[in-house]
């Protein structure tokens, strides 16, 4: 006999399954996006009027102060925005242990600026340190008004903690203004006859961002200054994985994130590491049926200890690795957790009683996994699925402590011109 737990993870309509319970409520997502939009509005206005917040000597590199770039009083900085991270990848989960875990919205701020030639090649005329200082000064008043916490010690972003369960990370980029203007003009011509024009962020995301020249995006880092970094490389890599393997790979990434967040309150097993491991497992595995997420998760879990036991390469940057910050003890802990995950999933799929299937899965995935035994099918020897719960269906409130599976687990110890003009600030 062998269990089929697909509906436990991802039911026919998704409602009540594990994936559904990992999903952030739509109302909460709207609230977080509203905060993001307010932050964008403040940054847009503040950068246009940057002289009200920071002096030129603080904001620009020394060479700019004697150039014609700053001549006149009408130099307005015109930021563009594009979401990044799990919201863009569609791998967002709600936090399992909050606090300290939180919903993370990553938003990229892309600032068109001059890239003059230097001995090291073209570099933004803007100071990376000044960029951080300017954005933080712009956001300080709205954070004080809203009761948000402005966090300024993150090396690679400006963080705004908008609630105990949510924060917004602002990654600061510089993009070459000459290429930006050319793409604006092309997009305006292409869209001039469209009946419905996209909003500003969609305009940038769809008609400019994908076509910015490779090798010219710069990322502001508090300690390393301007870093050559193009987020599109990882985005394209993961989208290709989804296109090739199908949407199941997204769900498996989210299951693994749920496992991680249940097992560790905080850790260095970052989401990109899990995504890279999942993609590698899929690339090297036989085809997994789209209607068997349980088998897909088992396949990845079997590979996970081995994949975590070796260096985890950055899939788009040769010679770079995603596990650079791991200690030997940290790696050993992740490997032990991965072994436990694989063993429990294997035991669940070999169990012949729905209650045992759920007990094994909940031991590693936590109480968000539903405890409805009718979601489990047991395949008898002739291959026909059979539900051992027919005629005895029980109603389980979500996360009900009296759930029989919960009692069983208690003994377990397992660890367009107007848009173009708007972008130009006209």
Secondary structure, 3 states (H helix, E strand, C coil): CEEECHHHHCCCCCCCCHHHHHCCCHHHHHHHHHHHHHHHHHHHHHHHCHHHCCCHHHHECHHHHCCHHHCCCCCCCCEEEEEEHHHHHCCCCCCCCCCCCCEEEEEEEEEEECEECCCCCCEECECHHHHHHHHHHHHHHHHHHHCCEEECCCCCCEEEEEECCEEEEEEEEEEEHHHHHHHHHHHHHHHCCCCCCCCHHHHHHHHCHHHCCCCCCEEEECCCEEEECCCHHHHHHHHHHHHHHCCHHHHHHHHHHHHHHHHCCCCCCCHHHHHHHHHHHHHHCCCCCCCCHHHHHHHHHHHHHHHHCCCCECCCCCCCECCCCCCHHHHHHHHHHHHHHHHHHHHHHHCCCHHHHHHHHHHHHCCCCCCCHHHCEEECCCCCEECCCCCCCCCCCCCCCCCHHHHHHCCCCCCCHHHHHHHHCC
